[in-house]
Amino acid sequence: MERNHLKNEQELVFFDLETTGLDQASDQIIEIGAVKVRGGKEVERFEQFCRLKEGARLPEFISALTGITPLDLEPAEPVNQVVDQFLQFAGGSPLLAHNSSFDEGFLRRALHGQLANPVFDTLELARIFFPDLQSHSLVALVDSLDIKKEEAHRALGDSLSLFRFYRKLKDKIAQSALPDAIVQRIQLLYPVVADLGLLDTGDTRATVQPSKMTGLEAVLTDLDLSRLPHLKALKPGVASDTASPEMALLTSGRDVLLQCEPQSLRARYLGDIQASARPGAVLLRAPAAIEPLLEDARPGDARPLWISQESPNNLVCLMLLDGATHSATMRREFGFELSALIVYEWETRSVFIPGMPLFLKKSRLVNHISAAHCQLESSCPFHDVCPVRESLARARVAHLHVTDLAEAPHVFHELGESTPVLVSSPETEKLMSDVLDVPEVQVTSIMLRIIAGVAGERDEVPGLAIVASLATRAGTLLEELYVHVTHQENAGVRGRIAIGETLWSASEFAALRSTADAMVEAFANAGETLPATMRMAYLTQCRDLASVLNNADNPAYAVWMERQGQEIMLASTRTVLASRIRACNAHVQFLLAGTSVCPAGDERFLPETFGLTGSEAPAVVVDREPDGPRIPTFVTLHLPKPNESGFEKNGARLIAETMRRFPGKAMVASNSLETLHRMQSFLAREPGLAEYSLLLPKNGHTRTQLLEQFTGQNKAILLIPFDYLSFGDIISAKFLFVTKLQFPNSFLPTVTRLKQALKEKRGDTFRQFDLPYALALLQYTLHQMDPHTLRSVFMLDNRSFSSAYADRIRTVLPTPSLFLPMENQESLLQHLDRWIRNQTL
């Protein structure tokens, strides 16, 4: 089929905004840039600064990022006047922006909601037609597609880059060979492509109805099974073959916690796993660093076989995907995601979720159509090409399964409930964070809308009309309950609000609870005529909703609500790991390893946090370094705290001054990637660091690539979150700067439950929970540093403004630390010079 280019005289305006921040309610536009295009050619440009409002200030990190200064903005006109001039420039033409909801939101606010021009999002177009790219940011597109670079983070430069990307997009579509079955679906699901003339439309949208379309089974054939996870085995010489003390304990049936020094942990841990006598081993929170240690297994390989996967359940169910395009409910909820997924499946012939671009892997659609086990129905149109059987066969041969906490129940299901399983992790410190954060069961308002819509579309089936009515009522009650709890409770991390005792008696809660029970009964009775996979998917969701609500008053569970964009999620989890895992398989044994499972020598913290406190306490094995620990000097800095960016600016100045005095390499660790981005902006402005590479994780770059880049340079600063480094990574740098300790977030409902239980035992929640948690992550990061190179650790924690806080931290650090009270930037540098004169760095 031939594809049309843009209509010859169609006029488009590509635009971009620079702003003082991300909050449309409080931040403002500081620059507008645009390019007008007619018939595919540039005809005019627009570029204007906007004056700051009275009393407003330009954040320093925005100035560092964009190069825009307050002096640039002083002579400019007010925002509303510049926006009016921009709209006069655009006329009635369609506006195109990358991640347009951001730019459109600021424009509408400046116009008091009145914006007549249609606005299209090129980010969504990029995701649909370039599905093989892992990142679709404008910067990543410019790099990946060899587009001429302009000045990034400036409005006109980004607008020009956007126009050039759009030309690449048109060329890609014109050269594609999308079959009619795909084109018809995209036009139906995502009408933007027709509105922009990107596909040969004719009257397709008006005449081709879903019932008349060719089935996807006609085009999604010859799926690429090479993309499925392969059975693998450890390369020779990677694992230790020496019997370890913990092996005897494991053989006796004890749970074991192993703390090992970094240089020997990998070989010893992998040797223990390989030697396990249990028929199955499930590695939770297993790092990507294990993958390079594996090789494809040979036919008949006698070695223990690994499979790096989340679960055979992590295949897109093709029957549900095909059915989704025939459902008005699914088209309304997932039009863009369906278009992107169908193009991805057709171009890559892959249905394996972990290999997908991140936006698809984490999308609501993929969560939906992979939420249920495929029932392998003989009536499925994809029965002969679906790779579920092959994936299951590979999984059942494997002895060691690499997965994560969220997907572990599916793996246990495949192994069988009566199979003795070893549950393990070589990164127990990170697993600790997952247990507190990852929900066990979750139901969203979108799922209730889908159940209501799909049931309503099939209301001729006896009983489904009742299901549709109940699901609609459940969705309404969920919204009302969220409004009720937000009036009584403060929203915590990501808007999470715990369901506590004061809310159990709320009328909305009681009504939702009874409605959920009624939904389960009604769907179980009415859903028999639905395809088995669809029936099980929706029946499971109904049961999950009832389960979450019934566990709200159980002290062993944390139950909460949170808003995710426009959706509301109701979720629950058991508060400790052991009960969560043993609910899936009662015959599990734990081997939890790491470099800091006993923070500051505390052997009780992790067993109690994980709930490993049965009739027989777990064995704790601590591998001592033969020559004693090599501990650098800790310097605890009392930094001023005028505001967050002031703290980061002072921290960046200290790092710059230290590196000026002692050139080489340093690492900056923080609990926040946002903090690291701002630190990078301030460091980039320091003249003494002009020769330094400032390396930060970003989309499209793997951890291995980033660390190789750091290793290959003489002057570099690596800025990473605490949990970024992986199993076996060793960083060679003189200094480690810790911007903030990572304490457990008290707003997490799981943390609230655990602290409440500790208080009931008259425990000290800070000393017995917060501090060990923070020290475990700090020591984990510290142990990733080469001890022969690391000389000093600077604690740049603005919370040490409180001397009581600082004293409690210093008492548990590996060595007595120096405490340098910094009242301002000048005193900070004076103290640093004084300290340097008395230390050998």
Order of alpha helices (4+ residues) and beta strands (2+ residues): beta-beta-beta-alpha-alpha-alpha-beta-alpha-beta-alpha-alpha-alpha-alpha-alpha-alpha-beta-alpha-beta-alpha-beta-beta-beta-alpha-alpha-alpha-alpha-alpha-beta-alpha-beta-alpha-beta-alpha-alpha-beta-alpha-alpha-alpha-beta-beta-alpha-beta-alpha-beta-beta-alpha-beta-alpha-beta-alpha-beta-beta-alpha-alpha-beta-alpha-beta-alpha
